[in-house]
Amino acid sequence: MPVAKLEMFDTTLRDGAQTEGISFSVPDKIAIVRALDAIGVRYIEAGNPGSNPKDMEFFRTAAGMRLKNAELVAFGSTRRKDLAVEQDPNVLSLAEAGTNAVAVFGKSWDLHATEILGATLEENLDCVRDTVRFLKQQGKEVIFDAEHFFDGYLHNPDYALQVLDAAVEGGADVLVLCDTNGGTLPMRIYEVVSAVARRYPGMRLGIHCHNDSGCAVANSMMAVEGGACHVQGTFMGIGERCGNADLSVIIPNLQLKRGHTCIAGSLETLRDTVRKIAEIANIPVPNNMPYSGESAFAHKGGMHIDGVMKLPRSFEHIDPALVGNTRRFLLSEVSGKKAILHKIRDLAPHLTKDSPETAAILERLKELEHEGYQFEAADASFELLVRKIIGSFKPHFTLDMYKASSESPPPDGVHNSSAMIKIQVDGKSETTAALGNGPVNALDSALRRALCVFYPVLSEMHLIDYKVRVLETGEATGSRVRVLIESTDGRNTWTTVGVSSDIIEASFRALVDSLEYKLFLEEK
């Protein structure tokens, strides 16, 4: 029987920090704590205070934090088999970490007790019982993580349950069943959690799943169905190997689909919280990530777009606003007239599906996408395309010629490329040259220098991202490429696209669109 109110236990700062390529600084950790507290998770596991200087510094720094919703949790292991609990430095560091709650992990798989710890089965039970009892005597809320519980239960169920008994005898507040290797499947999780729930009526049960079989989210939800009220995971599912259960998917699943209360804050802040944590961790949010990804509510197929415009729930399982996301209609060769009209309603509100301009836009879009163009992420180039077709665009300059060349090694040790360009503005000609640390950079500098003679406002803008995608890998170095350029003037940000078998030409086309769009913005 599912419970109505659940405890979300976030381990982004501990298990998540074990992700390959991620390393949180102390200020990073503090910033993530504030983000998790704001959305309202119940517990934030912040690290092992006895394991390294960084975690020790974090707990000293965090001691003065005032949190609105969350409880910080220090993490560590049961005592060593050859030390009294009062003498074990790691256990003492938990007691002295300054948190009201601690998470203690102990071995529940007999193989680990004997082969990894080198302890007898009874010694391992004593380690669990003594550690939990000692920390309870220090006034701590003790969350006991039964490490490798599902593998242990499969191999020796009697002993796995004895480990839980020892934690209960010590006074544990929560028993967390851990699928540490991530290989258990959902129905097995449900069966085992249900059995444990019957054995310990009234005890708060938790679940901690890894994603090695791709089932961490499903396993966590099945554990709740089996009686767990405490769910552990990380935002975006980051973690060692294949990661942990993804709380940013589990929370809306349980709250919107199953009617549970999971967080104290607003679910509408979910997307922003995910992006904030991703930015701190310096990792991208996957476009196809459920609920929070850019593509989570993006529609491309003409029939899908038509359905959503008529009745959103026909192709959307929830209202995107519930999780702070937005609906997007993508433009491509499979788009229909309704998608085009929706996209250009602000540019050309007078057009209808029967307007010849609408058909011309759709036809030109299909032609360009066949050449390799993609306008999903290049709204500025798409807007310029539409304005050219409907007659509301006038070029601000024309190109007479450009030339770019490179030499190696660089003659001055820095700039290895040069470019020359000739343009005309209102019948006046301007020719300039520039050096750069590559032909695209040199062309950008030369074009900007020439145009600034006529349009000084272009000095405000600069490029912030440059992406190249090879479109025909089978053609090797003769392949066509698609170049995306993201630009900003400090107030607006826009993206343009260019395609050619010549990477310089593709880049130049995107550059021209970028500059034209800035000048168009100034006119508006």
SEMISE-140920 format. One record per residue (C-alpha): residue number from 1; residue in three letters; x, y, z. Coordinates in steps of 0.001 Angstrom, whole numbers, always signed. Layout:
SEMISE-140920
NODE num residu       X       Y       Z
NODE NUM    ala       X       Y       Z
...
end
This chain:
SEMISE-140920
NODE num residu       X       Y       Z
NODE   1    met      +0      +0      +0
NODE   2    pro   +1707   +3241   -1117
NODE   3    val   +2167   +5979   +1463
NODE   4    ala    +936   +9502    +800
NODE   5    lys   +3939  +11518   +2023
NODE   6    leu   +7432  +10530    +975
NODE   7    glu  +10932  +11597   +2036
NODE   8    met  +13302  +12547    -785
NODE   9    phe  +16941  +11944    +147
NODE  10    asp  +19344  +13583   -2299
NODE  11    thr  +22912  +12294   -2615
NODE  12    thr  +24058  +14486   -5511
NODE  13    leu  +26893  +15847   -3366
NODE  14    arg  +28132  +12406   -2317
NODE  15    asp  +27146   +9672   -4766
NODE  16    gly  +26768  +12213   -7558
NODE  17    ala  +30255  +13568   -6901
NODE  18    gln  +31594  +10113   -7762
NODE  19    thr  +30539  +10650  -11401
NODE  20    glu  +33404  +10475  -13855
NODE  21    gly  +34431  +14018  -14779
NODE  22    ile  +32640  +15797  -11913
NODE  23    ser  +34453  +17470   -9033
NODE  24    phe  +32546  +19840   -6762
NODE  25    ser  +34358  +22604   -4913
NODE  26    val  +33120  +23648   -1480
NODE  27    pro  +31337  +26717   -2956
NODE  28    asp  +29783  +24393   -5563
NODE  29    lys  +28442  +22184   -2805
NODE  30    ile  +27023  +25128    -892
NODE  31    ala  +25274  +26391   -4046
NODE  32    ile  +23748  +22954   -4711
NODE  33    val  +22578  +22684   -1103
NODE  34    arg  +20728  +25976   -1508
NODE  35    ala  +19110  +24803   -4767
NODE  36    leu  +17994  +21496   -3247
NODE  37    asp  +16698  +23209    -123
NODE  38    ala  +14724  +25677   -2232
NODE  39    ile  +12890  +22934   -4125
NODE  40    gly  +12223  +21202    -823
NODE  41    val  +13967  +17828    -636
NODE  42    arg  +13912  +16395   +2891
NODE  43    tyr  +17534  +15242   +3239
NODE  44    ile  +20776  +16319   +1567
NODE  45    glu  +23622  +13855   +1949
NODE  46    ala  +26680  +16076   +1756
NODE  47    gly  +29664  +13740   +1987
NODE  48    asn  +31899  +11833   +4358
NODE  49    pro  +33415  +14242   +6910
NODE  50    gly  +36209  +11825   +7751
NODE  51    ser  +37282  +10905   +4222
NODE  52    asn  +38978  +14004   +2797
NODE  53    pro  +39878  +17640   +3611
NODE  54    lys  +37290  +19043   +1160
NODE  55    asp  +34380  +17344   +2913
NODE  56    met  +35761  +18368   +6296
NODE  57    glu  +35869  +21992   +5082
NODE  58    phe  +32345  +21714   +3709
NODE  59    phe  +30889  +20605   +7022
NODE  60    arg  +32687  +23432   +8824
NODE  61    thr  +31333  +25926   +6298
NODE  62    ala  +27823  +24460   +6268
NODE  63    ala  +27526  +24556  +10052
NODE  64    gly  +26243  +28132   +9870
NODE  65    met  +23749  +27576   +7053
NODE  66    arg  +20071  +28101   +7749
NODE  67    leu  +17991  +25766   +5624
NODE  68    lys  +14267  +26134   +5160
NODE  69    asn  +13264  +22603   +4143
NODE  70    ala  +16213  +20225   +4139
NODE  71    glu  +18317  +18438   +6718
NODE  72    leu  +22017  +17992   +6010
NODE  73    val  +23281  +14440   +6415
NODE  74    ala  +26827  +13240   +7071
NODE  75    phe  +27730   +9893   +5513
NODE  76    gly  +30075   +7152   +6673
NODE  77    ser  +30554   +3449   +7334
NODE  78    thr  +30084   +1223  +10327
NODE  79    arg  +33060    +842  +12663
NODE  80    arg  +36066   -1229  +11673
NODE  81    lys  +35939   -4778  +12960
NODE  82    asp  +39139   -4369  +14973
NODE  83    leu  +38254   -1055  +16669
NODE  84    ala  +35844    -163  +19447
NODE  85    val  +33211   +2198  +18153
NODE  86    glu  +34382   +4974  +20504
NODE  87    gln  +37859   +4755  +18948
NODE  88    asp  +36933   +4609  +15270
NODE  89    pro  +37908   +7971  +13707
NODE  90    asn  +35356   +7725  +10893
NODE  91    val  +32481   +7080  +13282
NODE  92    leu  +33684   +9911  +15523
NODE  93    ser  +33787  +12248  +12519
NODE  94    leu  +30111  +11459  +11897
NODE  95    ala  +29264  +12288  +15483
NODE  96    glu  +31187  +15554  +15274
NODE  97    ala  +30028  +16668  +11797
NODE  98    gly  +27426  +19045  +13185
NODE  99    thr  +24436  +17402  +11456
NODE 100    asn  +21332  +16140  +13200
NODE 101    ala  +21111  +13187  +10831
NODE 102    val  +23719  +10677   +9702
NODE 103    ala  +23651   +7958   +7046
NODE 104    val  +25646   +4847   +7925
NODE 105    phe  +26268   +2059   +5456
NODE 106    gly  +26946   -1528   +6458
NODE 107    lys  +27437   -4799   +4618
NODE 108    ser  +24295   -6884   +4154
NODE 109    trp  +25723   -9348   +1621
NODE 110    asp  +27604  -12119   +3405
NODE 111    leu  +30129  -12230    +555
NODE 112    his  +31147   -8637   +1294
NODE 113    ala  +31353   -9219   +5022
NODE 114    thr  +33740  -12143   +4694
NODE 115    glu  +35614  -11424   +1452
NODE 116    ile  +35786   -7611   +1429
NODE 117    leu  +35832   -6735   +5140
NODE 118    gly  +37568   -9945   +6151
NODE 119    ala  +35164  -10244   +9090
NODE 120    thr  +33100  -13101  +10387
NODE 121    leu  +29378  -12826   +9886
NODE 122    glu  +28862  -12191  +13585
NODE 123    glu  +31577   -9516  +13662
NODE 124    asn  +29821   -7674  +10851
NODE 125    leu  +26520   -7755  +12760
NODE 126    asp  +28308   -6323  +15822
NODE 127    cys  +29773   -3512  +13685
NODE 128    val  +26297   -2546  +12481
NODE 129    arg  +24636   -2764  +15898
NODE 130    asp  +27415    -932  +17764
NODE 131    thr  +27716   +1926  +15264
NODE 132    val  +24000   +2633  +15063
NODE 133    arg  +23652   +2462  +18867
NODE 134    phe  +26631   +4785  +19428
NODE 135    leu  +25317   +7423  +17019
NODE 136    lys  +21833   +7216  +18527
NODE 137    gln  +23407   +7851  +21908
NODE 138    gln  +24915  +11021  +20441
NODE 139    gly  +21376  +12213  +19658
NODE 140    lys  +21538  +11548  +15909
NODE 141    glu  +18797  +10475  +13551
NODE 142    val  +20353   +7372  +12009
NODE 143    ile  +19596   +6301   +8446
NODE 144    phe  +21047   +2833   +7935
NODE 145    asp  +22009   +1967   +4337
NODE 146    ala  +22037   -1807   +3910
NODE 147    glu  +24648   -1952   +1170
NODE 148    his  +24170   -4627   -1550
NODE 149    phe  +20938   -5666    +165
NODE 150    phe  +19209   -7158   -2886
NODE 151    asp  +22246   -9207   -3928
NODE 152    gly  +22681  -10288    -315
NODE 153    tyr  +19012  -11218      -2
NODE 154    leu  +19242  -13278   -3191
NODE 155    his  +22337  -15146   -1958
NODE 156    asn  +21533  -15489   +1754
NODE 157    pro  +18188  -13947   +2756
NODE 158    asp  +18460  -14996   +6397
NODE 159    tyr  +21729  -13139   +6865
NODE 160    ala  +20605  -10034   +4971
NODE 161    leu  +17635   -9791   +7331
NODE 162    gln  +19891  -10354  +10346
NODE 163    val  +21817   -7243   +9307
NODE 164    leu  +18565   -5260   +9306
NODE 165    asp  +17719   -6759  +12709
NODE 166    ala  +21069   -5558  +14061
NODE 167    ala  +20378   -2020  +12792
NODE 168    val  +16924   -2073  +14385
NODE 169    glu  +18393   -3322  +17677
NODE 170    gly  +20825    -415  +17573
NODE 171    gly  +17921   +2006  +17180
NODE 172    ala  +18016   +2903  +13453
NODE 173    asp  +15331   +5359  +12362
NODE 174    val  +15299   +4330   +8694
NODE 175    leu  +16286   +1076   +6984
NODE 176    val  +17434   +1725   +3418
NODE 177    leu  +17613   -1229   +1039
NODE 178    cys  +20379    -612   -1484
NODE 179    asp  +20631   -2029   -4995
NODE 180    thr  +24297   -1076   -4992
NODE 181    asn  +25286   -2982   -8147
NODE 182    gly  +22199   -1766   -9996
NODE 183    gly  +21309   -5148  -11451
NODE 184    thr  +17955   -5925   -9804
NODE 185    leu  +14769   -5649  -11878
NODE 186    pro  +11544   -3875  -10845
NODE 187    met   +9328   -6840   -9902
NODE 188    arg  +12086   -8317   -7750
NODE 189    ile  +12478   -4966   -6000
NODE 190    tyr   +8744   -4895   -5306
NODE 191    glu   +8702   -8448   -3942
NODE 192    val  +11652   -7940   -1609
NODE 193    val  +10580   -4514    -319
NODE 194    ser   +7075   -5846    +319
NODE 195    ala   +8511   -8759   +2312
NODE 196    val  +10743   -6455   +4378
NODE 197    ala   +7811   -4094   +5010
NODE 198    arg   +5783   -6989   +6420
NODE 199    arg   +8692   -7999   +8680
NODE 200    tyr   +9123   -4475  +10112
NODE 201    pro   +5648   -2918  +10407
NODE 202    gly   +5834    +750  +11308
NODE 203    met   +9519   +1056  +10394
NODE 204    arg  +10465   +3713   +7812
NODE 205    leu  +11875   +1846   +4829
NODE 206    gly  +14053   +3440   +2158
NODE 207    ile  +15305   +2544   -1313
NODE 208    his  +18645   +3362   -2951
NODE 209    cys  +19021   +2237   -6567
NODE 210    his  +21812   +2431   -9109
NODE 211    asn  +21105   +2442  -12829
NODE 212    asp  +23392    -290  -14195
NODE 213    ser  +20455   -2109  -15783
NODE 214    gly  +18595   +1068  -16734
NODE 215    cys  +15890    +454  -14139
NODE 216    ala  +16794   +2790  -11255
NODE 217    val  +13761   +5064  -11643
NODE 218    ala  +11352   +2163  -12165
NODE 219    asn  +12930    +246   -9260
NODE 220    ser  +12530   +3220   -6928
NODE 221    met   +8887   +3612   -7862
NODE 222    met   +8209     -98   -7370
NODE 223    ala   +9846    +117   -3959
NODE 224    val   +7373   +2844   -3006
NODE 225    glu   +4549    +602   -4189
NODE 226    gly   +5990   -2080   -1910
NODE 227    gly   +5990    +174   +1141
NODE 228    ala   +9098   +2373   +1038
NODE 229    cys   +8575   +5950   +2190
NODE 230    his  +12177   +7175   +1858
NODE 231    val  +13665   +7488   -1662
NODE 232    gln  +17340   +8146   -2327
NODE 233    gly  +18817   +9405   -5583
NODE 234    thr  +20548  +12252   -7358
NODE 235    phe  +19391  +15048   -9602
NODE 236    met  +19817  +14050  -13276
NODE 237    gly  +20758  +10553  -12082
NODE 238    ile  +24465  +11349  -11905
NODE 239    gly  +26622   +8906   -9988
NODE 240    glu  +29279   +6240  -10231
NODE 241    arg  +29294   +3896  -13249
NODE 242    cys  +25848   +4262  -14874
NODE 243    gly  +24551   +6634  -12235
NODE 244    asn  +21878   +6651   -9556
NODE 245    ala  +18109   +6838   -9536
NODE 246    asp  +17122  +10212  -11007
NODE 247    leu  +15169  +12224   -8437
NODE 248    ser  +14304  +14847  -11043
NODE 249    val  +12256  +12138  -12791
NODE 250    ile  +11116  +10195   -9720
NODE 251    ile   +9700  +13263   -7957
NODE 252    pro   +7285  +14337  -10733
NODE 253    asn   +6421  +10701  -11463
NODE 254    leu   +5378  +10062   -7880
NODE 255    gln   +3817  +13458   -7302
NODE 256    leu   +1918  +13896  -10566
NODE 257    lys   +1189  +10269  -11456
NODE 258    arg    +739   +8643   -8038
NODE 259    gly    -532  +11501   -5904
NODE 260    his   +2280  +11493   -3330
NODE 261    thr   +3741  +14578   -1714
NODE 262    cys   +7485  +14430   -2366
NODE 263    ile   +8901  +17921   -1845
NODE 264    ala   +8100  +20945    +287
NODE 265    gly   +8704  +23420   -2549
NODE 266    ser   +7020  +23982   -5880
NODE 267    leu   +7313  +21378   -8624
NODE 268    glu   +7180  +24281  -11081
NODE 269    thr  +10795  +25058  -10148
NODE 270    leu  +11971  +21573  -11199
NODE 271    arg  +13403  +22531  -14606
NODE 272    asp  +15253  +25546  -13222
NODE 273    thr  +16674  +23459  -10370
NODE 274    val  +17936  +20812  -12792
NODE 275    arg  +19610  +23446  -14960
NODE 276    lys  +21166  +25197  -11986
NODE 277    ile  +22712  +21959  -10707
NODE 278    ala  +23867  +21007  -14222
NODE 279    glu  +25554  +24387  -14612
NODE 280    ile  +27357  +24024  -11284
NODE 281    ala  +28439  +20489  -12195
NODE 282    asn  +29510  +21746  -15644
NODE 283    ile  +27529  +19080  -17490
NODE 284    pro  +24780  +19431  -20118
NODE 285    val  +21160  +18584  -19428
NODE 286    pro  +20279  +15852  -21952
NODE 287    asn  +17770  +17225  -24451
NODE 288    asn  +15612  +14106  -24133
NODE 289    met  +15591  +14090  -20337
NODE 290    pro  +12013  +13526  -19086
NODE 291    tyr  +10251  +16605  -17703
NODE 292    ser  +13268  +18968  -17710
NODE 293    gly  +14957  +18455  -21097
NODE 294    glu  +14686  +20914  -23991
NODE 295    ser  +12985  +18214  -26061
NODE 296    ala  +10675  +16913  -23325
NODE 297    phe   +7741  +18845  -24802
NODE 298    ala   +9125  +19560  -28281
NODE 299    his   +7016  +18475  -31263
NODE 300    lys   +8330  +18054  -34792
NODE 301    gly   +6014  +15794  -36777
NODE 302    gly   +3198  +17613  -38557
NODE 303    met    +495  +15298  -37204
NODE 304    his   +1845  +15647  -33669
NODE 305    ile   +1878  +19435  -33884
NODE 306    asp   -1631  +19475  -35318
NODE 307    gly   -2844  +17257  -32482
NODE 308    val   -1194  +19309  -29736
NODE 309    met   -2566  +22563  -31128
NODE 310    lys   -6073  +21096  -31078
NODE 311    leu   -5800  +19222  -27794
NODE 312    pro   -2474  +19291  -25870
NODE 313    arg   -3046  +16046  -23980
NODE 314    ser   -3290  +14177  -27286
NODE 315    phe    +544  +14173  -27462
NODE 316    glu   +1649  +15410  -24010
NODE 317    his   +1391  +13322  -20868
NODE 318    ile   +1330  +16417  -18599
NODE 319    asp   +1088  +20200  -18908
NODE 320    pro   +4732  +21355  -19310
NODE 321    ala   +4093  +24280  -16955
NODE 322    leu   +3631  +21853  -14040
NODE 323    val   +7395  +21237  -14029
NODE 324    gly   +8454  +24677  -15241
NODE 325    asn   +9016  +23640  -18846
NODE 326    thr   +7505  +24971  -22069
NODE 327    arg   +6056  +23513  -25228
NODE 328    arg   +8131  +23913  -28410
NODE 329    phe   +7219  +23367  -32050
NODE 330    leu  +10210  +22388  -34181
NODE 331    leu  +10468  +23249  -37835
NODE 332    ser  +11678  +20710  -40367
NODE 333    glu  +10838  +18957  -43599
NODE 334    val   +8102  +17037  -41759
NODE 335    ser   +6417  +20211  -40489
NODE 336    gly   +2956  +21138  -41698
NODE 337    lys   +1368  +24509  -42410
NODE 338    lys    -104  +24772  -38921
NODE 339    ala   +3344  +24433  -37379
NODE 340    ile   +4665  +27133  -39691
NODE 341    leu   +1782  +29457  -38847
NODE 342    his   +2278  +28920  -35130
NODE 343    lys   +5981  +29669  -35447
NODE 344    ile   +5541  +32834  -37514
NODE 345    arg   +2402  +34231  -35908
NODE 346    asp   +4366  +37150  -34450
NODE 347    leu   +6326  +37745  -37670
NODE 348    ala   +3401  +37617  -40064
NODE 349    pro     +64  +37474  -38241
NODE 350    his   -1779  +38170  -41505
NODE 351    leu    -809  +34840  -43081
NODE 352    thr   -3204  +31897  -43172
NODE 353    lys   -2732  +28280  -44193
NODE 354    asp   -4048  +29202  -47653
NODE 355    ser   -1661  +32129  -48173
NODE 356    pro    +839  +31553  -50990
NODE 357    glu   +3600  +32841  -48703
NODE 358    thr   +2856  +30036  -46238
NODE 359    ala   +3278  +27425  -48965
NODE 360    ala   +6458  +29157  -50161
NODE 361    ile   +7951  +29147  -46643
NODE 362    leu   +7158  +25465  -46212
NODE 363    glu   +8606  +24577  -49608
NODE 364    arg  +11802  +26553  -49043
NODE 365    leu  +12190  +25030  -45577
NODE 366    lys  +11999  +21537  -47034
NODE 367    glu  +14528  +22403  -49758
NODE 368    leu  +17031  +23771  -47249
NODE 369    glu  +16622  +20874  -44840
NODE 370    his  +17294  +18524  -47753
NODE 371    glu  +20582  +20403  -48237
NODE 372    gly  +21444  +19880  -44579
NODE 373    tyr  +20113  +22993  -42911
NODE 374    gln  +18422  +22627  -39542
NODE 375    phe  +16383  +25446  -38037
NODE 376    glu  +15321  +23850  -34746
NODE 377    ala  +18160  +25595  -32920
NODE 378    ala  +18645  +28462  -35371
NODE 379    asp  +15637  +30718  -34865
NODE 380    ala  +17470  +33816  -36125
NODE 381    ser  +18245  +32236  -39505
NODE 382    phe  +14662  +30998  -39729
NODE 383    glu  +13273  +34458  -39016
NODE 384    leu  +15494  +35980  -41699
NODE 385    leu  +14350  +33282  -44149
NODE 386    val  +10692  +34049  -43462
NODE 387    arg  +11192  +37796  -43779
NODE 388    lys  +12961  +37362  -47105
NODE 389    ile  +10027  +35329  -48469
NODE 390    ile   +7299  +37684  -47232
NODE 391    gly   +9254  +40748  -48391
NODE 392    ser   +9923  +42399  -45028
NODE 393    phe  +13698  +42021  -45146
NODE 394    lys  +16225  +44271  -46839
NODE 395    pro  +19926  +43287  -46765
NODE 396    his  +22132  +45775  -44947
NODE 397    phe  +25166  +44986  -47109
NODE 398    thr  +26251  +43011  -50139
NODE 399    leu  +29411  +40951  -50495
NODE 400    asp  +31755  +41534  -53414
NODE 401    met  +34444  +39037  -52402
NODE 402    tyr  +36267  +37377  -49543
NODE 403    lys  +39476  +35384  -49288
NODE 404    ala  +40946  +33483  -46357
NODE 405    ser  +44281  +31686  -46037
NODE 406    ser  +46355  +29944  -43383
NODE 407    glu  +50007  +29146  -42901
NODE 408    ser  +51895  +26949  -40493
NODE 409    pro  +53766  +27573  -38336
NODE 410    pro  +52169  +30974  -37513
NODE 411    pro  +54521  +33764  -38619
NODE 412    asp  +53987  +35712  -35398
NODE 413    gly  +53564  +32648  -33195
NODE 414    val  +49876  +33426  -32574
NODE 415    his  +47899  +34271  -35729
NODE 416    asn  +48074  +31570  -38373
NODE 417    ser  +45365  +32909  -40697
NODE 418    ser  +44484  +36042  -42612
NODE 419    ala  +41372  +37199  -44430
NODE 420    met  +40444  +39955  -46859
NODE 421    ile  +36901  +41063  -47602
NODE 422    lys  +35124  +43629  -49783
NODE 423    ile  +31548  +44746  -49105
NODE 424    gln  +29156  +47438  -50298
NODE 425    val  +26653  +49449  -48285
NODE 426    asp  +24337  +51839  -50162
NODE 427    gly  +26753  +51992  -53094
NODE 428    lys  +29792  +52657  -50919
NODE 429    ser  +32596  +50086  -50945
NODE 430    glu  +34822  +49020  -48080
NODE 431    thr  +37764  +46612  -48247
NODE 432    thr  +39508  +45350  -45103
NODE 433    ala  +41875  +42619  -43981
NODE 434    ala  +42451  +40964  -40607
NODE 435    leu  +44533  +38305  -38877
NODE 436    gly  +43067  +35524  -36750
NODE 437    asn  +43867  +32309  -34945
NODE 438    gly  +42055  +30420  -37689
NODE 439    pro  +40389  +31283  -41022
NODE 440    val  +36918  +31641  -39482
NODE 441    asn  +38214  +33956  -36773
NODE 442    ala  +40100  +36018  -39378
NODE 443    leu  +36992  +36269  -41598
NODE 444    asp  +34839  +37257  -38625
NODE 445    ser  +37297  +40019  -37699
NODE 446    ala  +37605  +41311  -41280
NODE 447    leu  +33838  +41315  -41901
NODE 448    arg  +33103  +43007  -38586
NODE 449    arg  +35842  +45635  -39199
NODE 450    ala  +34416  +46490  -42610
NODE 451    leu  +30818  +46697  -41402
NODE 452    cys  +31631  +48760  -38316
NODE 453    val  +32554  +51626  -40645
NODE 454    phe  +28837  +51834  -41509
NODE 455    tyr  +27252  +50185  -38459
NODE 456    pro  +29254  +50950  -35277
NODE 457    val  +26599  +49157  -33211
NODE 458    leu  +28056  +45819  -34372
NODE 459    ser  +30946  +46346  -31950
NODE 460    glu  +28488  +45430  -29177
NODE 461    met  +28050  +41835  -30313
NODE 462    his  +30320  +38819  -30086
NODE 463    leu  +30182  +35068  -30695
NODE 464    ile  +29686  +32828  -27668
NODE 465    asp  +29451  +29387  -29279
NODE 466    tyr  +30506  +27701  -32507
NODE 467    lys  +29479  +24140  -33432
NODE 468    val  +30342  +22063  -36496
NODE 469    arg  +28482  +18900  -37521
NODE 470    val  +29646  +16625  -40339
NODE 471    leu  +26575  +15627  -42348
NODE 472    glu  +27928  +12931  -44705
NODE 473    thr  +30542  +10901  -42900
NODE 474    gly  +30911   +8571  -45875
NODE 475    glu  +32324  +11421  -47960
NODE 476    ala  +35276  +11850  -45568
NODE 477    thr  +36945  +15242  -45988
NODE 478    gly  +34555  +16122  -48817
NODE 479    ser  +31511  +15934  -46563
NODE 480    arg  +29056  +18753  -46149
NODE 481    val  +29100  +20390  -42748
NODE 482    arg  +26520  +22340  -40766
NODE 483    val  +27783  +25236  -38656
NODE 484    leu  +25770  +26743  -35786
NODE 485    ile  +26895  +30087  -34365
NODE 486    glu  +25468  +31566  -31185
NODE 487    ser  +25883  +35329  -30725
NODE 488    thr  +24984  +37928  -28104
NODE 489    asp  +24973  +41678  -27643
NODE 490    gly  +24573  +41453  -23875
NODE 491    arg  +20786  +41852  -24101
NODE 492    asn  +19751  +39317  -26717
NODE 493    thr  +21127  +35924  -27729
NODE 494    trp  +20498  +34340  -31120
NODE 495    thr  +21683  +31381  -33219
NODE 496    thr  +22292  +31170  -36970
NODE 497    val  +23155  +28312  -39310
NODE 498    gly  +25165  +27736  -42484
NODE 499    val  +25713  +24615  -44608
NODE 500    ser  +28330  +23841  -47278
NODE 501    ser  +30910  +21265  -48279
NODE 502    asp  +33416  +24042  -47484
NODE 503    ile  +33615  +24641  -43724
NODE 504    ile  +34764  +28226  -44318
NODE 505    glu  +31760  +28908  -46553
NODE 506    ala  +29342  +27308  -44078
NODE 507    ser  +30813  +29400  -41273
NODE 508    phe  +30668  +32567  -43364
NODE 509    arg  +26981  +32048  -44155
NODE 510    ala  +26190  +31676  -40466
NODE 511    leu  +28326  +34752  -39685
NODE 512    val  +26493  +36871  -42261
NODE 513    asp  +23114  +35841  -40836
NODE 514    ser  +24339  +36628  -37336
NODE 515    leu  +25380  +40156  -38274
NODE 516    glu  +22253  +40773  -40341
NODE 517    tyr  +20075  +39661  -37443
NODE 518    lys  +21813  +42067  -35058
NODE 519    leu  +21203  +44945  -37495
NODE 520    phe  +17593  +43848  -37870
NODE 521    leu  +17173  +43882  -34073
NODE 522    glu  +18505  +47437  -33979
NODE 523    glu  +15927  +48502  -36576
NODE 524    lys  +13127  +46935  -34559
end
